């Protein structure tokens, strides 16, 4: 089921809509859907919801919908306000992005992460540079984005101190698989499943005014591009510091861990 709320912004070329999508399991014959105009939210009676998401969308010139972000929400009251969806479902936000290019007959991938300096709410929160890793010649058939997710999650986020927090992992790919990954029905990489306190959040890097999640994925994307264009990065590619004990690639290096 899809419910739409208009939220056109004058400073945007393409007006946005906030969309709530969810599955409803009918308990009785009729579903009762109520809109709360004060809190800009909907609630359902006689049904249970699953895989609920709050998304920002606009229509492209072709008429097709473009999602700029998509956030899982777990609540009996489903808010049309994206920020409120983040606030009610997460304590910490981390963005992970991987850029890949071919250089000197090698496939070079750079994973960059960033995080909010403090737990939510977002007011006066700063985006901070996180860990980033270089991978050379990732094994055939492996998705560089997902290897990046796994490297940051397993080495930097899945720690005892973080298990008390609900963590949103912001990524810009594989949206169609997010529900099954978030429900632990499918692994997010290889045979690894998301820890219970984490969920994937989708955001594109080309719509930074839509949400903090778009700003964060853009931060990671731009920083990765800047690093890959630097002289020091080219020096690293030919250095003796690259490690070769990885299961998933020929060589790698934790640039900033």
HELIX and SHEET records of a PDB file:
HELIX    1   1 UNK A   82  UNK A   89  1                                   8    
HELIX    2   2 UNK A  144  UNK A  152  1                                   9    
HELIX    3   3 UNK A  153  UNK A  157  3                                   5    
HELIX    4   4 UNK A  160  UNK A  162  5                                   3    
HELIX    5   5 UNK A  175  UNK A  177  5                                   3    
HELIX    6   6 UNK A  178  UNK A  182  1                                   5    
HELIX    7   7 UNK A  212  UNK A  228  1                                  17    
HELIX    8   8 UNK A  231  UNK A  237  1                                   7    
SHEET    1   A10 UNK A   2  UNK A   6  0                                        
SHEET    2   A10 UNK A  17  UNK A  26 -1                                        
SHEET    3   A10 UNK A  47  UNK A  59 -1                                        
SHEET    4   A10 UNK A  65  UNK A  72 -1                                        
SHEET    5   A10 UNK A 198  UNK A 203 -1                                        
SHEET    6   A10 UNK A 167  UNK A 171  1                                        
SHEET    7   A10 UNK A  92  UNK A 103  1                                        
SHEET    8   A10 UNK A 106  UNK A 116 -1                                        
SHEET    9   A10 UNK A 127  UNK A 138 -1                                        
SHEET   10   A10 UNK A 249  UNK A 256 -1                                        
SHEET    1   B 3 UNK A  32  UNK A  36  0                                        
SHEET    2   B 3 UNK A  41  UNK A  45 -1                                        
SHEET    3   B 3 UNK A  77  UNK A  79 -1                                        
END                                                                             
